[in-house]
């Protein structure tokens, strides 16, 4: 394998790996944020329904 091919393979693999890490981190943050918002909305709904009865 020539040096140019090795360099391209290393750079390409590194970029794919970094993109996967970035995707995993972003997904974790977004899922956590949506979970928190959903819990807050559920509490508000339960609280408001409890006051009406």
PDB file with SEQRES, HELIX, SHEET and CRYST1 records, atoms N, CA, C and O in Angstrom:
SEQRES   1 A   53  UNK UNK UNK UNK UNK UNK UNK UNK UNK UNK UNK UNK UNK          
SEQRES   2 A   53  UNK UNK UNK UNK UNK UNK UNK UNK UNK UNK UNK UNK UNK          
SEQRES   3 A   53  UNK UNK UNK UNK UNK UNK UNK UNK UNK UNK UNK UNK UNK          
SEQRES   4 A   53  UNK UNK UNK UNK UNK UNK UNK UNK UNK UNK UNK UNK UNK          
SEQRES   5 A   53  UNK                                                          
HELIX    1 AA1 UNK A    3  UNK A   52  1                                  50    
CRYST1    1.000    1.000    1.000  90.00  90.00  90.00 P 1           1          
ATOM      1  N   UNK A   1       0.862  -1.178   0.000  1.00  0.00           N  
ATOM      2  CA  UNK A   1       0.000   0.000   0.000  1.00  0.00           C  
ATOM      3  C   UNK A   1       0.905   1.236   0.000  1.00  0.00           C  
ATOM      4  O   UNK A   1       1.878   1.308   0.749  1.00  0.00           O  
ATOM      5  N   UNK A   2       0.573   2.178  -0.831  1.00  0.00           N  
ATOM      6  CA  UNK A   2       1.374   3.384  -0.954  1.00  0.00           C  
ATOM      7  C   UNK A   2       1.090   4.329   0.206  1.00  0.00           C  
ATOM      8  O   UNK A   2       0.068   4.221   0.883  1.00  0.00           O  
ATOM      9  N   UNK A   3       2.004   5.243   0.414  1.00  0.00           N  
ATOM     10  CA  UNK A   3       1.901   6.197   1.514  1.00  0.00           C  
ATOM     11  C   UNK A   3       0.644   7.048   1.394  1.00  0.00           C  
ATOM     12  O   UNK A   3      -0.022   7.325   2.391  1.00  0.00           O  
ATOM     13  N   UNK A   4       0.327   7.457   0.187  1.00  0.00           N  
ATOM     14  CA  UNK A   4      -0.865   8.286  -0.020  1.00  0.00           C  
ATOM     15  C   UNK A   4      -2.130   7.526   0.377  1.00  0.00           C  
ATOM     16  O   UNK A   4      -3.015   8.093   1.018  1.00  0.00           O  
ATOM     17  N   UNK A   5      -2.220   6.280   0.012  1.00  0.00           N  
ATOM     18  CA  UNK A   5      -3.381   5.458   0.356  1.00  0.00           C  
ATOM     19  C   UNK A   5      -3.488   5.258   1.864  1.00  0.00           C  
ATOM     20  O   UNK A   5      -4.580   5.311   2.429  1.00  0.00           O  
ATOM     21  N   UNK A   6      -2.349   5.027   2.509  1.00  0.00           N  
ATOM     22  CA  UNK A   6      -2.346   4.859   3.963  1.00  0.00           C  
ATOM     23  C   UNK A   6      -2.819   6.136   4.659  1.00  0.00           C  
ATOM     24  O   UNK A   6      -3.614   6.088   5.598  1.00  0.00           O  
ATOM     25  N   UNK A   7      -2.320   7.268   4.188  1.00  0.00           N  
ATOM     26  CA  UNK A   7      -2.696   8.549   4.789  1.00  0.00           C  
ATOM     27  C   UNK A   7      -4.188   8.805   4.621  1.00  0.00           C  
ATOM     28  O   UNK A   7      -4.858   9.230   5.562  1.00  0.00           O  
ATOM     29  N   UNK A   8      -4.710   8.548   3.425  1.00  0.00           N  
ATOM     30  CA  UNK A   8      -6.141   8.751   3.190  1.00  0.00           C  
ATOM     31  C   UNK A   8      -6.979   7.804   4.048  1.00  0.00           C  
ATOM     32  O   UNK A   8      -8.027   8.193   4.564  1.00  0.00           O  
ATOM     33  N   UNK A   9      -6.522   6.574   4.196  1.00  0.00           N  
ATOM     34  CA  UNK A   9      -7.235   5.609   5.025  1.00  0.00           C  
ATOM     35  C   UNK A   9      -7.255   6.051   6.486  1.00  0.00           C  
ATOM     36  O   UNK A   9      -8.287   5.958   7.151  1.00  0.00           O  
ATOM     37  N   UNK A  10      -6.132   6.525   6.978  1.00  0.00           N  
ATOM     38  CA  UNK A  10      -6.052   6.983   8.369  1.00  0.00           C  
ATOM     39  C   UNK A  10      -6.933   8.211   8.587  1.00  0.00           C  
ATOM     40  O   UNK A  10      -7.680   8.276   9.564  1.00  0.00           O  
ATOM     41  N   UNK A  11      -6.847   9.176   7.687  1.00  0.00           N  
ATOM     42  CA  UNK A  11      -7.654  10.394   7.812  1.00  0.00           C  
ATOM     43  C   UNK A  11      -9.139  10.065   7.708  1.00  0.00           C  
ATOM     44  O   UNK A  11      -9.942  10.572   8.491  1.00  0.00           O  
ATOM     45  N   UNK A  12      -9.506   9.228   6.755  1.00  0.00           N  
ATOM     46  CA  UNK A  12     -10.912   8.848   6.591  1.00  0.00           C  
ATOM     47  C   UNK A  12     -11.450   8.113   7.802  1.00  0.00           C  
ATOM     48  O   UNK A  12     -12.553   8.400   8.268  1.00  0.00           O  
ATOM     49  N   UNK A  13     -10.676   7.161   8.316  1.00  0.00           N  
ATOM     50  CA  UNK A  13     -11.098   6.410   9.501  1.00  0.00           C  
ATOM     51  C   UNK A  13     -11.238   7.329  10.709  1.00  0.00           C  
ATOM     52  O   UNK A  13     -12.178   7.194  11.493  1.00  0.00           O  
ATOM     53  N   UNK A  14     -10.309   8.255  10.856  1.00  0.00           N  
ATOM     54  CA  UNK A  14     -10.374   9.203  11.970  1.00  0.00           C  
ATOM     55  C   UNK A  14     -11.620  10.077  11.874  1.00  0.00           C  
ATOM     56  O   UNK A  14     -12.298  10.299  12.877  1.00  0.00           O  
ATOM     57  N   UNK A  15     -11.923  10.567  10.692  1.00  0.00           N  
ATOM     58  CA  UNK A  15     -13.108  11.411  10.516  1.00  0.00           C  
ATOM     59  C   UNK A  15     -14.394  10.643  10.799  1.00  0.00           C  
ATOM     60  O   UNK A  15     -15.305  11.174  11.435  1.00  0.00           O  
ATOM     61  N   UNK A  16     -14.475   9.410  10.338  1.00  0.00           N  
ATOM     62  CA  UNK A  16     -15.660   8.594  10.609  1.00  0.00           C  
ATOM     63  C   UNK A  16     -15.796   8.354  12.108  1.00  0.00           C  
ATOM     64  O   UNK A  16     -16.892   8.456  12.660  1.00  0.00           O  
ATOM     65  N   UNK A  17     -14.686   8.037  12.765  1.00  0.00           N  
ATOM     66  CA  UNK A  17     -14.716   7.808  14.212  1.00  0.00           C  
ATOM     67  C   UNK A  17     -15.148   9.043  14.981  1.00  0.00           C  
ATOM     68  O   UNK A  17     -15.962   8.950  15.900  1.00  0.00           O  
ATOM     69  N   UNK A  18     -14.614  10.189  14.618  1.00  0.00           N  
ATOM     70  CA  UNK A  18     -14.983  11.429  15.300  1.00  0.00           C  
ATOM     71  C   UNK A  18     -16.452  11.772  15.072  1.00  0.00           C  
ATOM     72  O   UNK A  18     -17.124  12.259  15.981  1.00  0.00           O  
ATOM     73  N   UNK A  19     -16.948  11.522  13.872  1.00  0.00           N  
ATOM     74  CA  UNK A  19     -18.368  11.765  13.602  1.00  0.00           C  
ATOM     75  C   UNK A  19     -19.254  10.856  14.441  1.00  0.00           C  
ATOM     76  O   UNK A  19     -20.294  11.293  14.934  1.00  0.00           O  
ATOM     77  N   UNK A  20     -18.860   9.608  14.610  1.00  0.00           N  
ATOM     78  CA  UNK A  20     -19.637   8.687  15.441  1.00  0.00           C  
ATOM     79  C   UNK A  20     -19.654   9.137  16.899  1.00  0.00           C  
ATOM     80  O   UNK A  20     -20.692   9.076  17.558  1.00  0.00           O  
ATOM     81  N   UNK A  21     -18.512   9.585  17.399  1.00  0.00           N  
ATOM     82  CA  UNK A  21     -18.444  10.076  18.775  1.00  0.00           C  
ATOM     83  C   UNK A  21     -19.314  11.319  18.935  1.00  0.00           C  
ATOM     84  O   UNK A  21     -20.052  11.432  19.914  1.00  0.00           O  
ATOM     85  N   UNK A  22     -19.239  12.239  17.999  1.00  0.00           N  
ATOM     86  CA  UNK A  22     -20.049  13.453  18.053  1.00  0.00           C  
ATOM     87  C   UNK A  22     -21.530  13.127  18.015  1.00  0.00           C  
ATOM     88  O   UNK A  22     -22.317  13.724  18.750  1.00  0.00           O  
ATOM     89  N   UNK A  23     -21.917  12.186  17.168  1.00  0.00           N  
ATOM     90  CA  UNK A  23     -23.319  11.766  17.075  1.00  0.00           C  
ATOM     91  C   UNK A  23     -23.791  11.154  18.391  1.00  0.00           C  
ATOM     92  O   UNK A  23     -24.895  11.444  18.852  1.00  0.00           O  
ATOM     93  N   UNK A  24     -22.964  10.315  18.992  1.00  0.00           N  
ATOM     94  CA  UNK A  24     -23.335   9.672  20.252  1.00  0.00           C  
ATOM     95  C   UNK A  24     -23.513  10.702  21.363  1.00  0.00           C  
ATOM     96  O   UNK A  24     -24.464  10.620  22.140  1.00  0.00           O  
ATOM     97  N   UNK A  25     -22.617  11.653  21.440  1.00  0.00           N  
ATOM     98  CA  UNK A  25     -22.710  12.685  22.476  1.00  0.00           C  
ATOM     99  C   UNK A  25     -23.945  13.554  22.256  1.00  0.00           C  
ATOM    100  O   UNK A  25     -24.683  13.828  23.201  1.00  0.00           O  
ATOM    101  N   UNK A  26     -24.174  13.986  21.030  1.00  0.00           N  
ATOM    102  CA  UNK A  26     -25.334  14.830  20.729  1.00  0.00           C  
ATOM    103  C   UNK A  26     -26.634  14.085  21.007  1.00  0.00           C  
ATOM    104  O   UNK A  26     -27.575  14.665  21.549  1.00  0.00           O  
ATOM    105  N   UNK A  27     -26.695  12.820  20.644  1.00  0.00           N  
ATOM    106  CA  UNK A  27     -27.904  12.026  20.901  1.00  0.00           C  
ATOM    107  C   UNK A  27     -28.159  11.900  22.392  1.00  0.00           C  
ATOM    108  O   UNK A  27     -29.297  12.023  22.846  1.00  0.00           O  
ATOM    109  N   UNK A  28     -27.107  11.657  23.150  1.00  0.00           N  
ATOM    110  CA  UNK A  28     -27.248  11.514  24.602  1.00  0.00           C  
ATOM    111  C   UNK A  28     -27.770  12.808  25.225  1.00  0.00           C  
ATOM    112  O   UNK A  28     -28.652  12.777  26.083  1.00  0.00           O  
ATOM    113  N   UNK A  29     -27.233  13.925  24.798  1.00  0.00           N  
ATOM    114  CA  UNK A  29     -27.664  15.221  25.335  1.00  0.00           C  
ATOM    115  C   UNK A  29     -29.112  15.501  24.954  1.00  0.00           C  
ATOM    116  O   UNK A  29     -29.905  15.914  25.800  1.00  0.00           O  
ATOM    117  N   UNK A  30     -29.463  15.281  23.693  1.00  0.00           N  
ATOM    118  CA  UNK A  30     -30.827  15.569  23.243  1.00  0.00           C  
ATOM    119  C   UNK A  30     -31.846  14.659  23.904  1.00  0.00           C  
ATOM    120  O   UNK A  30     -32.907  15.123  24.319  1.00  0.00           O  
ATOM    121  N   UNK A  31     -31.544  13.374  24.010  1.00  0.00           N  
ATOM    122  CA  UNK A  31     -32.483  12.443  24.640  1.00  0.00           C  
ATOM    123  C   UNK A  31     -32.681  12.820  26.100  1.00  0.00           C  
ATOM    124  O   UNK A  31     -33.806  12.785  26.600  1.00  0.00           O  
ATOM    125  N   UNK A  32     -31.614  13.177  26.783  1.00  0.00           N  
ATOM    126  CA  UNK A  32     -31.730  13.599  28.175  1.00  0.00           C  
ATOM    127  C   UNK A  32     -32.565  14.857  28.323  1.00  0.00           C  
ATOM    128  O   UNK A  32     -33.373  14.967  29.246  1.00  0.00           O  
ATOM    129  N   UNK A  33     -32.375  15.805  27.419  1.00  0.00           N  
ATOM    130  CA  UNK A  33     -33.137  17.050  27.473  1.00  0.00           C  
ATOM    131  C   UNK A  33     -34.615  16.808  27.208  1.00  0.00           C  
ATOM    132  O   UNK A  33     -35.469  17.353  27.907  1.00  0.00           O  
ATOM    133  N   UNK A  34     -34.923  15.995  26.205  1.00  0.00           N  
ATOM    134  CA  UNK A  34     -36.320  15.699  25.898  1.00  0.00           C  
ATOM    135  C   UNK A  34     -36.982  14.932  27.037  1.00  0.00           C  
ATOM    136  O   UNK A  34     -38.156  15.151  27.334  1.00  0.00           O  
ATOM    137  N   UNK A  35     -36.237  14.040  27.670  1.00  0.00           N  
ATOM    138  CA  UNK A  35     -36.778  13.284  28.801  1.00  0.00           C  
ATOM    139  C   UNK A  35     -37.138  14.237  29.946  1.00  0.00           C  
ATOM    140  O   UNK A  35     -38.188  14.100  30.573  1.00  0.00           O  
ATOM    141  N   UNK A  36     -36.256  15.197  30.206  1.00  0.00           N  
ATOM    142  CA  UNK A  36     -36.501  16.157  31.277  1.00  0.00           C  
ATOM    143  C   UNK A  36     -37.726  17.019  30.962  1.00  0.00           C  
ATOM    144  O   UNK A  36     -38.557  17.248  31.841  1.00  0.00           O  
ATOM    145  N   UNK A  37     -37.848  17.491  29.743  1.00  0.00           N  
ATOM    146  CA  UNK A  37     -39.003  18.306  29.347  1.00  0.00           C  
ATOM    147  C   UNK A  37     -40.284  17.495  29.467  1.00  0.00           C  
ATOM    148  O   UNK A  37     -41.297  18.003  29.949  1.00  0.00           O  
ATOM    149  N   UNK A  38     -40.249  16.243  29.036  1.00  0.00           N  
ATOM    150  CA  UNK A  38     -41.433  15.388  29.108  1.00  0.00           C  
ATOM    151  C   UNK A  38     -41.861  15.165  30.563  1.00  0.00           C  
ATOM    152  O   UNK A  38     -43.053  15.184  30.869  1.00  0.00           O  
ATOM    153  N   UNK A  39     -40.899  14.956  31.448  1.00  0.00           N  
ATOM    154  CA  UNK A  39     -41.231  14.766  32.861  1.00  0.00           C  
ATOM    155  C   UNK A  39     -41.838  16.026  33.464  1.00  0.00           C  
ATOM    156  O   UNK A  39     -42.794  15.946  34.235  1.00  0.00           O  
ATOM    157  N   UNK A  40     -41.294  17.180  33.122  1.00  0.00           N  
ATOM    158  CA  UNK A  40     -41.836  18.441  33.640  1.00  0.00           C  
ATOM    159  C   UNK A  40     -43.265  18.664  33.150  1.00  0.00           C  
ATOM    160  O   UNK A  40     -44.137  19.059  33.924  1.00  0.00           O  
ATOM    161  N   UNK A  41     -43.501  18.412  31.870  1.00  0.00           N  
ATOM    162  CA  UNK A  41     -44.851  18.588  31.319  1.00  0.00           C  
ATOM    163  C   UNK A  41     -45.831  17.608  31.960  1.00  0.00           C  
ATOM    164  O   UNK A  41     -46.978  17.962  32.231  1.00  0.00           O  
ATOM    165  N   UNK A  42     -45.382  16.387  32.202  1.00  0.00           N  
ATOM    166  CA  UNK A  42     -46.249  15.395  32.846  1.00  0.00           C  
ATOM    167  C   UNK A  42     -46.605  15.837  34.256  1.00  0.00           C  
ATOM    168  O   UNK A  42     -47.757  15.720  34.673  1.00  0.00           O  
ATOM    169  N   UNK A  43     -45.622  16.344  34.993  1.00  0.00           N  
ATOM    170  CA  UNK A  43     -45.898  16.839  36.355  1.00  0.00           C  
ATOM    171  C   UNK A  43     -46.910  17.984  36.322  1.00  0.00           C  
ATOM    172  O   UNK A  43     -47.830  18.031  37.138  1.00  0.00           O  
ATOM    173  N   UNK A  44     -46.733  18.902  35.377  1.00  0.00           N  
ATOM    174  CA  UNK A  44     -47.657  20.031  35.268  1.00  0.00           C  
ATOM    175  C   UNK A  44     -49.065  19.546  34.941  1.00  0.00           C  
ATOM    176  O   UNK A  44     -50.041  20.049  35.498  1.00  0.00           O  
ATOM    177  N   UNK A  45     -49.171  18.583  34.050  1.00  0.00           N  
ATOM    178  CA  UNK A  45     -50.480  18.055  33.663  1.00  0.00           C  
ATOM    179  C   UNK A  45     -51.155  17.366  34.837  1.00  0.00           C  
ATOM    180  O   UNK A  45     -52.337  17.585  35.099  1.00  0.00           O  
ATOM    181  N   UNK A  46     -50.402  16.533  35.544  1.00  0.00           N  
ATOM    182  CA  UNK A  46     -50.962  15.824  36.700  1.00  0.00           C  
ATOM    183  C   UNK A  46     -51.360  16.821  37.779  1.00  0.00           C  
ATOM    184  O   UNK A  46     -52.402  16.674  38.417  1.00  0.00           O  
ATOM    185  N   UNK A  47     -50.533  17.824  37.976  1.00  0.00           N  
ATOM    186  CA  UNK A  47     -50.820  18.839  38.991  1.00  0.00           C  
ATOM    187  C   UNK A  47     -52.087  19.620  38.633  1.00  0.00           C  
ATOM    188  O   UNK A  47     -52.932  19.852  39.498  1.00  0.00           O  
ATOM    189  N   UNK A  48     -52.227  20.024  37.378  1.00  0.00           N  
ATOM    190  CA  UNK A  48     -53.403  20.797  36.973  1.00  0.00           C  
ATOM    191  C   UNK A  48     -54.659  19.932  36.980  1.00  0.00           C  
ATOM    192  O   UNK A  48     -55.734  20.428  37.320  1.00  0.00           O  
ATOM    193  N   UNK A  49     -54.557  18.665  36.617  1.00  0.00           N  
ATOM    194  CA  UNK A  49     -55.719  17.773  36.660  1.00  0.00           C  
ATOM    195  C   UNK A  49     -56.137  17.485  38.093  1.00  0.00           C  
ATOM    196  O   UNK A  49     -57.324  17.309  38.369  1.00  0.00           O  
ATOM    197  N   UNK A  50     -55.192  17.437  38.990  1.00  0.00           N  
ATOM    198  CA  UNK A  50     -55.509  17.202  40.396  1.00  0.00           C  
ATOM    199  C   UNK A  50     -56.223  18.390  41.015  1.00  0.00           C  
ATOM    200  O   UNK A  50     -57.040  18.211  41.919  1.00  0.00           O  
ATOM    201  N   UNK A  51     -55.937  19.589  40.555  1.00  0.00           N  
ATOM    202  CA  UNK A  51     -56.573  20.783  41.094  1.00  0.00           C  
ATOM    203  C   UNK A  51     -57.999  20.933  40.593  1.00  0.00           C  
ATOM    204  O   UNK A  51     -58.828  21.539  41.273  1.00  0.00           O  
ATOM    205  N   UNK A  52     -58.301  20.397  39.428  1.00  0.00           N  
ATOM    206  CA  UNK A  52     -59.642  20.527  38.852  1.00  0.00           C  
ATOM    207  C   UNK A  52     -60.638  19.591  39.531  1.00  0.00           C  
ATOM    208  O   UNK A  52     -61.825  19.907  39.602  1.00  0.00           O  
ATOM    209  N   UNK A  53     -60.182  18.463  40.023  1.00  0.00           N  
ATOM    210  CA  UNK A  53     -61.096  17.475  40.609  1.00  0.00           C  
ATOM    211  C   UNK A  53     -61.472  17.813  42.005  1.00  0.00           C  
ATOM    212  O   UNK A  53     -62.235  17.078  42.633  1.00  0.00           O  
TER     213      UNK A  53                                                      
END                                                                             
